[in-house]
Amino acid sequence: MLPNPPFITSTENKIAIASEYRCLLGLSDFDPKTIIREPDAGEINIWSVVQNSTQAFKPSAALL
């Protein structure tokens, strides 16, 4: 299970998670290192997608 974004702090962890999402998002030619800089015009902001995706899977306090 992926950690929630607030706990993902290192660049290496962000790159690893972005790489995992690459197949899920169908971005086979995506360079995961793009998450360490602002996206250029027309590029997808992969880290926003990762954050939004993992936010959806946050367990509620009632389940803990």
ChimeraX attribute file (.defattr): number of C-alpha atoms within 10 A of each C-alpha:
attribute: neighborCount
match mode: 1-to-1
recipient: residues
	/A:1	5
	/A:2	11
	/A:3	13
	/A:4	17
	/A:5	16
	/A:6	8
	/A:7	8
	/A:8	14
	/A:9	9
	/A:10	8
	/A:11	12
	/A:12	12
	/A:13	13
	/A:14	20
	/A:15	18
	/A:16	13
	/A:17	17
	/A:18	23
	/A:19	18
	/A:20	14
	/A:21	19
	/A:22	18
	/A:23	12
	/A:24	10
	/A:25	13
	/A:26	9
	/A:27	14
	/A:28	11
	/A:29	8
	/A:30	16
	/A:31	13
	/A:32	19
	/A:33	15
	/A:34	17
	/A:35	17
	/A:36	12
	/A:37	8
	/A:38	10
	/A:39	13
	/A:40	9
	/A:41	7
	/A:42	6
	/A:43	10
	/A:44	14
	/A:45	15
	/A:46	23
	/A:47	21
	/A:48	12
	/A:49	14
	/A:50	20
	/A:51	14
	/A:52	13
	/A:53	14
	/A:54	15
	/A:55	14
	/A:56	9
	/A:57	12
	/A:58	11
	/A:59	10
	/A:60	7
	/A:61	6
	/A:62	5
	/A:63	5
	/A:64	5
